[in-house]
Each structure stands twice: as structure tokens, then as C-alpha cells.
């Protein structure tokens, strides 16, 4: 394949580039990918290292040269921040079918999974940060597991016990 690049240097007096955007034809004729390089500043001269790639299928890879999805991040964390105190990640299939995972400071500073487009409405599961309480059907869990609703169903597929309750770390064999 062939390649073309645009190099960026600190100034016209520095011969070595400190960043690069490259376009390569990896295999098949008339397909291309874009590659983004920055310098890791190792050694006496800039050392260009590929940091991001857009492949011929439109997949974006950060930290990988072979992205396997529309966005593929390898080797680090992803930060989602927001100016409205509700950073969230939306999963949208259609306008009517969407789920949101995120954090909301109002009303109770919690992490939640919600049905709809706003993390602060229609919460299905809530985790309160101070006590680690989990709420299902409530945004204000007042115990380690707080389920609010008309039905709680525990179903078993064999003859094993469906629910065991323990008192002060005692087991049923201890007569608790």
C-alpha cells in the first residue's frame, strides 16, 4: 500500500516532527485509514507513536491499531464528565427505546441505571455511595438492599432452597 502524511514540528528550525496525521492504503485498492501520532518524548529526538486510528470501516481505535468496534479504547480509562452534574452514557436503539447509565447529584448523589433519556428520571437500579446501598425501584435506599414495588419474585429451577436468611453470621445448621 501507499501512505501520505502531514507532519507537525515545534518550529521551522526543528527538523523532526512532534506529531503526524497519516493516511495509508492498507491493502485493497481505494480503501484507506487515518493514523494519528504524537511524540512520547523519549530519547534525544521526538519519537512518534500511533495513538489513534480510523480504519476503512469507520471504526475508531484509541490505543489500538486494529479497532474491533465503532469505538475501541485500549489501555486506559474513559472519563465522562458533565457541566450539569449528570454525566451519563446512553444506549439508544430507537427514540422510544433507550437506557442511561450515569451519576446524578440530585436528589441523592447516586449512580443509576435509568430507562429513558435522563439519568434523574425512571431509575431502575440505584447505588447510593455513602453506604453502598442498592435500590431497585427507589432512589432513596435505606438499607443495603431496598426493593420497592408490588412483587418480588425468587424462582428456582431445581429443588435447591430459593432463599436463605442468616442472623449474625450463623447458619441454619446453627439453629439460627
C-alpha positions as CSV (number, residue, x, y, z in Angstrom):
1,X,0.0,0.0,0.0
2,X,0.9,3.6,-0.1
3,X,1.0,6.3,2.6
4,X,0.8,10.1,2.8
5,X,1.3,12.2,5.9
6,X,1.2,15.7,7.3
7,X,3.9,16.4,9.9
8,X,3.9,19.0,12.7
9,X,7.0,20.4,14.2
10,X,7.6,22.7,17.2
11,X,9.1,25.3,14.9
12,X,10.6,25.7,11.4
13,X,14.1,25.2,13.0
14,X,13.3,21.7,14.3
15,X,13.7,19.1,11.6
16,X,12.0,16.2,13.5
17,X,8.1,16.2,13.7
18,X,6.4,16.0,17.1
19,X,3.0,15.0,15.7
20,X,1.7,13.4,12.4
21,X,-1.5,12.6,10.7
22,X,-1.1,9.9,8.1
23,X,-3.3,8.3,5.5
24,X,-2.4,4.8,4.4
25,X,-3.8,2.3,1.9
26,X,-3.5,-0.9,3.9
27,X,-4.5,-3.4,1.4
28,X,-7.3,-3.2,-1.1
29,X,-7.2,-0.5,-3.7
30,X,-9.2,2.6,-2.9
31,X,-9.5,1.9,0.8
32,X,-7.7,3.9,3.4
33,X,-7.3,4.5,7.1
34,X,-6.1,7.6,9.0
35,X,-3.5,7.4,11.7
36,X,-2.7,10.0,14.4
37,X,0.7,10.1,16.0
38,X,2.1,12.1,18.9
39,X,5.6,12.1,20.4
40,X,6.3,10.4,23.6
41,X,9.4,12.5,24.1
42,X,11.7,9.5,24.7
43,X,15.4,9.9,23.7
44,X,17.0,12.9,22.3
45,X,14.6,13.4,19.4
46,X,10.8,13.1,19.1
47,X,9.6,9.5,18.9
48,X,6.3,9.4,17.0
49,X,3.9,6.8,18.4
50,X,0.5,6.0,16.9
51,X,-2.3,7.0,19.3
52,X,-5.5,6.8,17.3
53,X,-6.6,5.2,14.0
54,X,-9.8,5.4,11.9
55,X,-10.0,2.2,9.8
56,X,-11.6,1.8,6.4
57,X,-14.8,0.6,8.1
58,X,-15.1,3.9,10.1
59,X,-14.1,2.2,13.4
60,X,-12.0,4.4,15.7
61,X,-9.3,2.9,17.8
62,X,-7.6,4.7,20.6
63,X,-4.6,2.8,21.9
64,X,-5.1,0.0,19.3
65,X,-4.2,-0.2,15.7
66,X,-7.0,-2.8,15.0
67,X,-10.3,-1.3,16.3
68,X,-12.9,-4.0,16.5
69,X,-16.0,-1.7,17.0
70,X,-17.1,1.8,16.2
71,X,-15.2,3.0,19.2
72,X,-12.5,0.7,20.7
73,X,-10.4,2.1,23.6
74,X,-7.4,0.0,24.8
75,X,-5.0,0.6,27.7
76,X,-6.6,3.3,29.8
77,X,-9.7,4.8,31.4
78,X,-12.6,6.6,29.8
79,X,-13.8,9.7,31.5
80,X,-17.3,11.0,31.1
81,X,-17.8,14.5,32.6
82,X,-20.7,16.9,32.5
83,X,-21.4,20.5,33.4
84,X,-24.9,19.7,34.6
85,X,-23.9,17.3,37.4
86,X,-25.4,14.3,35.4
87,X,-22.7,12.7,33.4
88,X,-24.2,9.7,31.6
89,X,-23.8,7.1,28.9
90,X,-26.8,6.5,26.7
91,X,-27.7,3.3,24.9
92,X,-30.2,4.1,22.2
93,X,-31.9,1.6,19.8
94,X,-34.8,3.9,18.8
95,X,-36.1,7.1,20.0
96,X,-38.5,5.2,22.2
97,X,-36.0,2.5,23.5
98,X,-33.1,3.9,25.4
99,X,-31.3,3.2,28.6
100,X,-28.9,5.5,30.6
101,X,-26.1,4.7,33.0
102,X,-24.7,7.5,34.9
103,X,-24.3,9.7,38.0
104,X,-26.6,12.3,39.4
105,X,-26.1,14.6,42.3
106,X,-29.8,15.3,42.7
107,X,-31.6,14.2,44.7
108,X,-29.2,11.8,46.5
109,X,-25.8,11.8,44.8
110,X,-26.1,8.3,43.3
111,X,-25.1,6.1,40.4
112,X,-28.1,4.8,38.5
113,X,-29.4,2.8,35.5
114,X,-32.5,4.5,34.1
115,X,-34.9,3.8,31.4
116,X,-35.3,7.0,29.2
117,X,-33.0,9.8,28.3
118,X,-32.3,11.4,31.7
119,X,-30.4,9.7,34.5
120,X,-32.5,11.5,37.1
121,X,-35.8,10.0,35.9
122,X,-37.2,6.5,35.7
123,X,-34.4,4.9,37.7
124,X,-34.5,1.1,37.6
125,X,-31.4,0.5,39.8
126,X,-29.7,2.9,42.1
127,X,-26.5,2.6,44.1
128,X,-26.1,5.1,47.0
129,X,-22.4,6.0,47.5
130,X,-22.3,6.6,51.3
131,X,-23.4,3.2,52.5
132,X,-23.2,1.2,49.3
133,X,-26.9,0.7,49.4
134,X,-28.7,-0.7,46.3
135,X,-32.2,0.5,45.5
136,X,-34.4,-1.3,43.0
137,X,-37.5,0.9,42.2
138,X,-36.4,3.6,44.7
139,X,-33.8,6.5,44.5
140,X,-33.5,6.5,48.3
141,X,-32.4,3.1,49.5
142,X,-32.4,3.0,53.3
143,X,-30.8,-0.5,53.7
144,X,-28.2,-2.5,51.9
145,X,-30.8,-3.8,49.5
146,X,-34.1,-1.9,49.2
147,X,-36.7,-3.2,46.7
148,X,-39.8,-1.0,46.2
149,X,-42.6,-2.5,44.2
150,X,-45.6,-4.7,44.3
151,X,-43.8,-8.0,43.5
152,X,-40.6,-9.7,44.5
153,X,-40.1,-13.0,42.7
154,X,-37.4,-15.6,43.5
155,X,-37.7,-18.5,41.2
156,X,-35.7,-21.7,41.3
157,X,-35.0,-24.3,38.6
158,X,-34.5,-27.2,40.9
159,X,-35.3,-28.3,44.4
160,X,-32.5,-26.2,46.0
161,X,-33.6,-23.6,48.5
162,X,-34.6,-20.3,46.8
163,X,-33.8,-18.0,49.8
164,X,-31.6,-18.4,52.8
165,X,-31.7,-15.8,55.7
166,X,-28.9,-15.7,58.2
167,X,-28.7,-14.0,61.6
168,X,-25.4,-12.6,62.9
169,X,-23.3,-14.8,60.7
170,X,-25.0,-18.0,61.9
171,X,-26.0,-20.7,59.5
172,X,-29.3,-22.6,59.5
173,X,-27.4,-25.6,60.9
174,X,-26.6,-23.5,64.0
175,X,-30.3,-23.2,64.8
176,X,-30.5,-19.5,63.9
